[in-house]
Amino acid sequence: MNDSQDLAGRFRTNHDIIVAARQNMKQAEWDYVSGAAETETSLRRNRQALDSLAFRPRVLRDVSAVDTSVEFLGHKMALPVFLAPMGGLQRIDPDGAVAVDNAAEEFGVVNFVSTVTDPDLDVTAANSPHPKAFQIYVRGDDQWLRDLVRQVKKAGYSMVALTVDLAYYGNRERLNPSQMALRDVAHRTWQKRVTWDTVKMIQDELDGIPFMLKGIQTGEDAMLAVEQGVEVVYISNHGGRQLDYVQGNIETLPEIVAAVGGKAKIIIDGGFTRGTDILKAMCLGADAVAIGRLQAWGLAAAGAAGVARVLEILKSEIEISMGLLGVSHVDQLDANYVTPGKPVRFPHEMSAFPHLPIDRFE
Ligand SMILES: Cc1cc2nc3c(=O)[nH]c(=O)nc-3n(C[C@H](O)[C@H](O)[C@H](O)COP(=O)(O)O)c2cc1C
């Protein structure tokens, strides 16, 4: 039996991945990854909004060949899925960002590399030739930022994102005192001064490398992004870790799709843990979905191979659900395939995994 068969036997579903992740993670790491801001309403609304959509499947169509691949800004991806930027991955696996990069390369998706990556952005870029995106947090003055963008360009990143939902660090009450101390790091204060001028400065420096704004949550800001020539609007509420009491991200998708009017690509994240979740976003006009916590849980369960297994499971869920929706390619999906539906359980970061003994996951 080879390794991937062995892993497929151990992790039949992402339930199994999460159980293994919980066993392998200390409480502090578990809380860091799974927690969110204050009442965690934003986190739960991400799930609630996904759970509040029902499908309208079409039947009697030939779905013998289902193709899950997409092209995103010239890059062929096995799934319409990005691995969302995550700092602190080395606390979960010693190889940190390189482990995620290996999984992305093996599976054929694009991974984001965070400003707070370990190993650093050059080492992670040199790890593999496949396309990856770099995510910027502004942690210095204009010269610091220009230097960072030059370094990112030189390292060969294919896309660059600026995260815009972190002017202040969200109040994450599950964090312990030493984790909370991270909030007071002086260089974080630069984030408070990030404006559309910063966006322009990065674009000038990038000189044509596709640029994304991560953390857009309204049609108004999406429209401004498009006016400023941003190539990708990345809808995110940071997994509910920043402002509490915002909408679930997929609720904002229709107004943002309307504001963008086809002039930019759209990525969305927040609570996406099932193939059906990803298809719902595609129905409502997203070009791709990014996964955060599920990526970290895969990493905690079995390192790079665990992340690749998470993607394999999502692919299989997507294939089956596409066939049952009556489509052979995601391009065929549109808003007619979804309708409002009542959620059947209380929303929670684990609510897509009803067979978990939830009290063991707190
Ligand atoms: C542990 C952790 C670390 C994160 N680090 C970053 C980061 O460095 N940069 C960033 O833009 N977003 C970061 N995020 C937010 C994710 O990119 C993403 O927006 C969010 O996790 C998506 O929601 P999901 O976890 O429900 O999939 C982080 C999220 C988590 C859970």
PDBQT file of the ligand as one rigid body, heavy atoms in Angstrom, charges set to zero:
ROOT
HETATM    1  C1  LIG A 401      -4.658  30.787  12.041  1.00  0.00    +0.000 C 
HETATM    2  C2  LIG A 401      -4.998  31.839  11.028  1.00  0.00    +0.000 A 
HETATM    3  C3  LIG A 401      -4.008  32.679  10.555  1.00  0.00    +0.000 A 
HETATM    4  C4  LIG A 401      -4.314  33.642   9.582  1.00  0.00    +0.000 A 
HETATM    5  N1  LIG A 401      -3.312  34.436   9.101  1.00  0.00    +0.000 NA
HETATM    6  C5  LIG A 401      -3.602  35.320   8.103  1.00  0.00    +0.000 A 
HETATM    7  C6  LIG A 401      -2.557  36.108   7.522  1.00  0.00    +0.000 A 
HETATM    8  O1  LIG A 401      -1.383  35.988   7.876  1.00  0.00    +0.000 OA
HETATM    9  N2  LIG A 401      -2.920  36.973   6.549  1.00  0.00    +0.000 N 
HETATM   10  C7  LIG A 401      -4.203  37.140   6.110  1.00  0.00    +0.000 A 
HETATM   11  O2  LIG A 401      -4.483  37.938   5.218  1.00  0.00    +0.000 OA
HETATM   12  N3  LIG A 401      -5.203  36.386   6.642  1.00  0.00    +0.000 NA
HETATM   13  C8  LIG A 401      -4.923  35.487   7.602  1.00  0.00    +0.000 A 
HETATM   14  N4  LIG A 401      -5.933  34.713   8.112  1.00  0.00    +0.000 N 
HETATM   15  C9  LIG A 401      -7.283  34.792   7.522  1.00  0.00    +0.000 C 
HETATM   16  C10 LIG A 401      -7.400  33.770   6.375  1.00  0.00    +0.000 C 
HETATM   17  O3  LIG A 401      -6.595  34.155   5.287  1.00  0.00    +0.000 OA
HETATM   18  C11 LIG A 401      -8.844  33.639   5.859  1.00  0.00    +0.000 C 
HETATM   19  O4  LIG A 401      -9.330  34.909   5.523  1.00  0.00    +0.000 OA
HETATM   20  C12 LIG A 401      -9.800  32.967   6.848  1.00  0.00    +0.000 C 
HETATM   21  O5  LIG A 401      -9.146  31.999   7.635  1.00  0.00    +0.000 OA
HETATM   22  C13 LIG A 401     -10.916  32.315   6.053  1.00  0.00    +0.000 C 
HETATM   23  O6  LIG A 401     -11.860  31.728   6.860  1.00  0.00    +0.000 OA
HETATM   24  P1  LIG A 401     -11.896  30.148   7.226  1.00  0.00    +0.000 P 
HETATM   25  O7  LIG A 401     -10.778  29.938   8.203  1.00  0.00    +0.000 OA
HETATM   26  O8  LIG A 401     -13.244  30.006   7.840  1.00  0.00    +0.000 OA
HETATM   27  O9  LIG A 401     -11.708  29.350   5.957  1.00  0.00    +0.000 OA
HETATM   28  C14 LIG A 401      -5.641  33.758   9.095  1.00  0.00    +0.000 A 
HETATM   29  C15 LIG A 401      -6.632  32.900   9.573  1.00  0.00    +0.000 A 
HETATM   30  C16 LIG A 401      -6.337  31.946  10.536  1.00  0.00    +0.000 A 
HETATM   31  C17 LIG A 401      -7.440  31.030  10.995  1.00  0.00    +0.000 C 
ENDROOT
TORSDOF 0
